[in-house]
Amino acid sequence: MNTRPVLKRARAVVALVGLIAVFGGCTPQTRAARVPEQDLTPFEQLVRQWTREYQFRRTTGGSDLVSSQGAIVERPTHEEHLILEATLFSDTLVAADIARICEYDSSGSRCDSIAIAYKARHQIPEQFRIELAALANLSAPFRLEPLTIYLTDEDGIDYEPRRKVFSTPVTAQRTYLDREVTRYDPYTSWEYQVYQYTAGYEFQSTGRATLYFDRVNIIGKDLLGPGAKLTLKFRQNRTELGKITWDLDAIRAGSTAR
């Protein structure tokens, strides 16, 4: 029996170090997963009640991919994900937000003055706002600003934001390695393997935005009135990316349905 050892050669390997991004205040809270209900303040509980989330997750890699040339690509497992979190500032949440600011204000301002300035800044009651946060780990940088974002009411009528305010997005690139193993003459004692490494890239992105919508439409309907159901839709290159829905009556009734 031929016991000659199998010969192997290895190409030079270039070590690539991935960039690790640490994101602070501009990541979505994903409150339901991170903070128990009993540990939230009353204001935070109210914010959670008016917050909805869209998630996209997809796992790639993790399996050997065999090419027609007999090469096997060993690819590490990666999870691509996109989390969009949106908080609708209803009358109740606005009042609680003003009360919170008054409580922690150290300037000596009267609460009614703070309320007037707050409403002027957000153009209340003519407009209402939705605050967005995004967290993405994808093969390309993700930004909120290029997306088409609009509301649809329970009657199927679409509404574009009256104004949009975007924070500066934060993106960090991470490098990973795919290992390709090419096998030669697998049925002979002269089999050897060639290893080579190909760099892959992921982008961790975060961003925030505030969208302002007219509260009353052209026929006098209050978009936050009784029976209202609002869906925030995200489109990218004419393709629907995701959507987030609020049933306002259910939320006001204390429903925690998501």
Summary of the structure (lengths in Angstrom):
residues: 258
radius of gyration: 26.1
end to end distance: 67.2
largest distance: 94.9
contacts: 665
relative contact order: 0.20
helix: 17%
strand: 42%
